[in-house]
Amino acid sequence: MKLFRLANLILFILLIYSCSSIEQKQVHDKPTELSVMTFNIRLGTVDDGKNNWNNRKLMVAEVISESFPDILCLQEAFKFQIDEIMSLHPNYALIGVGRDDGIDQGEYSCVLYSRDRFIVDSTGNFWLSDTPETPGSMTWGNVFPRICTWAKLFDKFNNKEFFVFNTHLDHQIQLARENGVKLILERMKIVAPELPIILTGDFNSDETNPAIKLVLNNNFTDSYRALNKRTDREGTFNDFKGIENEERIDFIFVNRFFTPIKSEIIRYNRNGLYPSDHFPVISRFK
């Protein structure tokens, strides 16, 4: 009788273990949704009058808190701005450097990621120039250095790895924009061949620009356009005035490993005051 009870107990434990293993496998096999935001927060070192950083930073924090993206890619972010954002959102960790010196001076094109969800595998930074390893380098006619920051992240929710690249292309020189994209695509082939990639940034180009077409012609999908028909009210540069009919210049691109399921331009404001002169863009993927 005791042996019979012992056998039943063992069978019961094995059944529980088997069900648990199946459930865990189903969780790991199930496509996990991932949210990504790109946000040019406007540098905080200039006198923008009523739109200066001190008057905007809580609105920036509110936009982030409302969506709370898994990955937050910033442009025109100085270290003190990043520190203030992270002090209000301690779940984020920082990847990136200042573009002037490769340490902490100048604007960042950084990646903030949820420390609860991701483990950092590797990271890197390169400058959009003929000497990409030289901090602050410029060789294509642009008067400000431009940088790209990337990270390889491990997703604890589904045991998958993917790459994020974030950049801010030049606002004046078309050659710099096109060559910058070419360099980014070349680096992707080196560090992330045939792997899942997300590319975000302020591209200072609309979707008809050759720089954007270079991205699309390399098997990337514009997540916003994949889900939204074109209108004349989808500009992302708002000039602190809420303008919607300017160009859409802020993008989130993905390669074939991601399926966009939602993408929108966030036009949050408080009594006509805006968090930035750009609207942030957020996309969700499987």
TORNUBA-530373 format. One line per field, with one value per residue (C-alpha): residue in three letters; chain; x, y, z. Coordinates in pm, 1 decimal. Layout:
<sites>
vexti <- (ala_...)
torlum <- (A_...)
X <- (X_...)
Y <- (Y_...)
Z <- (Z_...)
</sites>
This chain:
<sites>
vexti <- (met_lys_leu_phe_arg_leu_ala_asn_leu_ile_leu_phe_ile_leu_leu_ile_tyr_ser_cys_ser_ser_ile_glu_gln_lys_gln_val_his_asp_lys_pro_thr_glu_leu_ser_val_met_thr_phe_asn_ile_arg_leu_gly_thr_val_asp_asp_gly_lys_asn_asn_trp_asn_asn_arg_lys_leu_met_val_ala_glu_val_ile_ser_glu_ser_phe_pro_asp_ile_leu_cys_leu_gln_glu_ala_phe_lys_phe_gln_ile_asp_glu_ile_met_ser_leu_his_pro_asn_tyr_ala_leu_ile_gly_val_gly_arg_asp_asp_gly_ile_asp_gln_gly_glu_tyr_ser_cys_val_leu_tyr_ser_arg_asp_arg_phe_ile_val_asp_ser_thr_gly_asn_phe_trp_leu_ser_asp_thr_pro_glu_thr_pro_gly_ser_met_thr_trp_gly_asn_val_phe_pro_arg_ile_cys_thr_trp_ala_lys_leu_phe_asp_lys_phe_asn_asn_lys_glu_phe_phe_val_phe_asn_thr_his_leu_asp_his_gln_ile_gln_leu_ala_arg_glu_asn_gly_val_lys_leu_ile_leu_glu_arg_met_lys_ile_val_ala_pro_glu_leu_pro_ile_ile_leu_thr_gly_asp_phe_asn_ser_asp_glu_thr_asn_pro_ala_ile_lys_leu_val_leu_asn_asn_asn_phe_thr_asp_ser_tyr_arg_ala_leu_asn_lys_arg_thr_asp_arg_glu_gly_thr_phe_asn_asp_phe_lys_gly_ile_glu_asn_glu_glu_arg_ile_asp_phe_ile_phe_val_asn_arg_phe_phe_thr_pro_ile_lys_ser_glu_ile_ile_arg_tyr_asn_arg_asn_gly_leu_tyr_pro_ser_asp_his_phe_pro_val_ile_ser_arg_phe_lys)
torlum <- (A_A_A_A_A_A_A_A_A_A_A_A_A_A_A_A_A_A_A_A_A_A_A_A_A_A_A_A_A_A_A_A_A_A_A_A_A_A_A_A_A_A_A_A_A_A_A_A_A_A_A_A_A_A_A_A_A_A_A_A_A_A_A_A_A_A_A_A_A_A_A_A_A_A_A_A_A_A_A_A_A_A_A_A_A_A_A_A_A_A_A_A_A_A_A_A_A_A_A_A_A_A_A_A_A_A_A_A_A_A_A_A_A_A_A_A_A_A_A_A_A_A_A_A_A_A_A_A_A_A_A_A_A_A_A_A_A_A_A_A_A_A_A_A_A_A_A_A_A_A_A_A_A_A_A_A_A_A_A_A_A_A_A_A_A_A_A_A_A_A_A_A_A_A_A_A_A_A_A_A_A_A_A_A_A_A_A_A_A_A_A_A_A_A_A_A_A_A_A_A_A_A_A_A_A_A_A_A_A_A_A_A_A_A_A_A_A_A_A_A_A_A_A_A_A_A_A_A_A_A_A_A_A_A_A_A_A_A_A_A_A_A_A_A_A_A_A_A_A_A_A_A_A_A_A_A_A_A_A_A_A_A_A_A_A_A_A_A_A_A_A_A_A_A_A_A_A_A_A_A_A_A_A_A_A_A)
X <- (0.0_285.1_457.9_134.5_104.5_469.7_425.5_120.8_313.1_600.9_359.6_188.8_521.5_624.1_289.8_327.8_684.4_576.9_295.9_529.6_789.0_526.7_395.8_748.5_820.4_497.5_593.4_937.1_800.8_523.3_615.3_669.4_564.6_831.5_775.9_1029.3_1023.0_1241.8_1242.4_1447.2_1413.7_1577.8_1911.5_1886.1_2176.5_2004.7_1772.8_1434.5_1243.4_924.5_1030.6_1359.6_1446.5_1347.9_994.4_977.8_1150.2_847.8_643.1_913.8_896.8_517.6_533.6_776.2_574.1_252.5_398.3_686.9_860.4_1087.7_1350.9_1383.2_1613.2_1694.3_1855.6_1991.1_2024.3_2294.6_2415.4_2236.9_1909.2_1957.2_2036.7_1717.3_1507.6_1662.1_1616.8_1242.4_1254.2_1503.8_1407.2_1607.8_1980.5_2195.2_2397.6_2579.3_2844.0_2867.5_2942.8_3205.8_3460.2_3329.0_3278.8_3017.6_3054.2_2802.2_2481.9_2406.0_2215.5_2165.9_1968.6_1783.3_1659.7_1446.4_1688.3_1410.5_1373.1_1710.2_2067.8_2337.0_2552.6_2768.1_2760.4_2942.9_2961.2_3094.2_3106.2_2948.3_3268.5_3558.3_3725.3_3436.6_3647.8_3766.4_3543.7_3406.1_3522.8_3355.1_3451.9_3145.7_3086.2_2882.5_2968.7_2858.7_2979.4_2722.9_2724.8_2553.9_2516.7_2430.3_2360.2_2304.6_2041.6_1922.1_1548.3_1477.5_1108.8_1165.0_1535.9_1603.8_1877.5_1846.3_2029.7_1930.3_2102.9_2020.8_2145.1_2086.5_2173.5_2298.1_2041.7_2213.4_2433.9_2271.5_2605.5_2655.0_2309.5_2358.7_2713.0_2602.4_2333.8_2579.3_2822.1_2548.4_2439.4_2799.7_2846.1_2527.7_2665.8_2977.6_2830.0_2479.9_2478.3_2140.2_2021.4_1720.7_1783.7_1593.4_1717.0_1586.5_1665.1_1610.6_1707.7_1644.2_1494.8_1145.0_1058.9_1125.1_1485.9_1759.3_1898.8_1571.0_1544.7_1888.6_1752.3_1436.9_1632.4_1834.6_1534.8_1417.7_1055.3_936.5_719.3_495.6_427.0_366.9_59.1_-52.6_-161.9_9.1_-160.3_-55.2_-81.7_202.5_498.9_725.4_903.4_659.0_879.0_721.0_397.6_224.3_267.9_159.0_204.7_585.6_797.1_804.6_1175.3_1183.9_1179.0_1178.0_1291.7_1301.0_1423.3_1235.3_1254.7_997.1_629.6_495.9_156.3_114.2_290.5_190.3_313.2_259.1_131.4_110.8_106.4_6.7_-197.7_-17.2_331.8_516.0_777.7_1007.9_1023.5_984.8_696.5_812.3_724.4_644.3_606.1_513.0_632.6_612.1)
Y <- (0.0_234.9_150.7_224.4_566.1_639.8_549.1_776.0_1058.2_1021.2_1016.7_1328.5_1514.3_1410.1_1531.0_1868.8_1902.7_1807.9_2064.1_2329.5_2253.2_2269.5_2600.4_2746.8_2628.3_2787.0_3116.3_3108.9_3007.4_3267.3_3585.6_3858.3_4213.7_4482.0_4858.7_5110.7_5491.2_5737.4_6088.5_6395.3_6581.6_6907.1_6996.5_7158.6_7400.6_7671.6_7953.9_7853.9_8103.9_7948.7_7623.2_7589.3_7251.4_7336.7_7409.4_7094.7_6817.9_6709.8_6690.2_6475.0_6251.0_6233.8_6125.4_5849.5_5741.6_5726.6_5481.6_5338.7_5181.9_4882.5_5061.7_5442.2_5599.2_5967.5_6228.8_6575.0_6451.1_6599.4_6401.5_6622.3_6572.8_6197.2_6197.1_6387.9_6152.8_5847.0_5986.9_5989.2_5650.7_5442.3_5124.7_5243.8_5190.1_5390.4_5292.9_5572.9_5843.8_6213.1_6276.0_6545.2_6339.9_5984.9_6013.8_6257.0_6583.8_6691.7_6536.4_6167.6_5942.7_5699.2_5385.0_5350.3_5000.0_4834.9_4678.3_4438.3_4288.3_4302.4_4194.9_4380.2_4151.3_4413.2_4779.5_5021.2_5375.0_5509.5_5849.4_5916.4_6008.7_5857.1_5790.4_5638.8_5536.2_5894.7_6081.3_6406.1_6337.6_6507.1_6459.0_6505.9_6879.6_6875.8_7128.7_6910.7_6557.6_6281.7_5953.6_5616.0_5408.5_5038.9_4759.8_4386.7_4297.9_3966.8_3957.3_3764.2_3739.4_3514.7_3421.6_3604.1_3848.3_4153.4_4474.2_4838.8_5116.3_5480.1_5786.6_6150.2_6242.6_6582.3_6859.0_7041.4_6823.4_6556.1_6384.7_6348.5_6195.1_5941.6_5850.6_5823.0_5570.6_5375.8_5352.6_5238.3_4966.4_4853.1_4829.6_4626.4_4370.0_4339.8_4320.8_4186.6_3974.9_3810.6_3902.1_4098.3_4474.6_4787.1_5118.1_5441.5_5808.3_6160.1_6122.8_6486.4_6338.1_6250.1_5911.4_6027.3_6121.0_5898.1_5843.3_5682.6_5486.4_5341.2_5198.7_5062.4_4911.6_4712.6_4509.9_4733.2_4825.3_5169.0_5060.7_5367.3_5349.7_4974.8_5042.3_5393.3_5531.7_5852.6_6181.4_6546.0_6548.1_6321.3_6554.6_6485.5_6823.0_7059.7_7364.6_7383.9_7487.8_7154.3_7171.2_6842.8_6907.8_6927.2_6630.5_6300.0_6277.5_6053.0_5682.4_5335.3_5075.8_4698.8_4407.0_4087.9_3942.5_4190.7_4234.1_4587.0_4575.9_4939.7_5268.4_5621.8_5978.5_6113.1_6470.6_6527.1_6886.8_7077.1_7391.1_7443.9_7381.3_7083.6_6851.9_6905.6_7056.5_6697.7_6462.8_6125.6_5813.6_5480.0_5140.4_4798.9_4473.5_4099.3)
Z <- (0.0_87.1_-242.8_-430.5_-263.4_-332.2_-698.8_-727.3_-561.4_-807.0_-1101.6_-966.6_-933.3_-1285.1_-1421.4_-1250.5_-1379.6_-1730.7_-1735.3_-1598.3_-1865.8_-2141.3_-2006.0_-1990.3_-2344.0_-2466.7_-2301.4_-2462.3_-2801.6_-2802.9_-2994.3_-2736.2_-2804.2_-2792.0_-2779.1_-2910.1_-2897.5_-3085.8_-2942.3_-3033.0_-2704.1_-2823.1_-2671.6_-2331.6_-2369.7_-2574.6_-2471.8_-2611.0_-2400.2_-2266.8_-2435.2_-2248.4_-2099.4_-1742.3_-1860.9_-2071.7_-1881.2_-1679.5_-1999.5_-2156.2_-1849.7_-1876.9_-2241.8_-2150.7_-1847.8_-2050.7_-2302.2_-2099.5_-2401.7_-2356.2_-2565.6_-2562.9_-2824.0_-2774.1_-2995.4_-2905.2_-2549.1_-2329.5_-2029.2_-1777.3_-1965.1_-1972.3_-1599.6_-1521.8_-1736.1_-1572.8_-1222.5_-1292.6_-1468.1_-1269.4_-1453.7_-1756.1_-1806.5_-2049.0_-2353.6_-2536.7_-2529.2_-2605.9_-2971.5_-2908.3_-2713.8_-2704.1_-2327.9_-2200.0_-2391.7_-2654.4_-2774.5_-2732.4_-2970.9_-2687.8_-2617.0_-2288.0_-2215.2_-1948.1_-1702.5_-1589.3_-1934.0_-2111.8_-2056.8_-2252.0_-2463.0_-2636.9_-2739.5_-2965.3_-3100.3_-3427.9_-3590.3_-3928.8_-4110.6_-4303.3_-3967.6_-3770.2_-3470.6_-3411.1_-3162.4_-3300.5_-3657.6_-3956.9_-4322.3_-4545.6_-4514.6_-4197.1_-3926.7_-3633.2_-3558.4_-3599.2_-3411.7_-3415.4_-3098.4_-3110.3_-2865.4_-2875.9_-2617.5_-2477.3_-2406.9_-2087.7_-2179.2_-2480.8_-2476.0_-2801.8_-2902.6_-3123.2_-3213.8_-3177.3_-3375.6_-3300.1_-3488.4_-3581.9_-3940.5_-4050.3_-4093.6_-4382.2_-4603.1_-4819.2_-4885.4_-4510.0_-4472.7_-4750.8_-4651.8_-4290.5_-4382.7_-4598.1_-4307.8_-4068.5_-4311.6_-4354.4_-3977.6_-3946.0_-4189.3_-3974.1_-3623.2_-3694.5_-4012.4_-4069.7_-3720.0_-3588.1_-3611.0_-3509.6_-3654.6_-3504.5_-3525.9_-3644.1_-4009.4_-4109.8_-4427.9_-4537.8_-4682.6_-5041.5_-4960.1_-5107.5_-4757.2_-4648.2_-4970.3_-4897.7_-4573.4_-4735.9_-5024.6_-4773.2_-4660.8_-4378.5_-4313.5_-4207.8_-3915.0_-3927.1_-4299.0_-4281.4_-4068.5_-4166.6_-4501.7_-4607.0_-4514.6_-4501.5_-4120.4_-4012.8_-3968.8_-3671.8_-3656.8_-3487.2_-3409.6_-3061.1_-3233.9_-3279.4_-3657.7_-3814.6_-4186.2_-4189.2_-4297.5_-4111.1_-4034.6_-3726.3_-3804.9_-3654.7_-3908.1_-3857.8_-4063.3_-4145.8_-3794.5_-3659.4_-3739.9_-3673.8_-3503.0_-3398.4_-3473.2_-3390.8_-3360.8_-3009.3_-3015.5_-2643.2_-2520.9_-2213.4_-2285.8_-2614.4_-2474.5_-2623.8_-2473.6_-2772.0_-3118.6_-3242.9_-3182.6_-3051.2_-3248.5_-3085.0_-3249.0_-3116.3_-3270.8_-3249.8)
</sites>
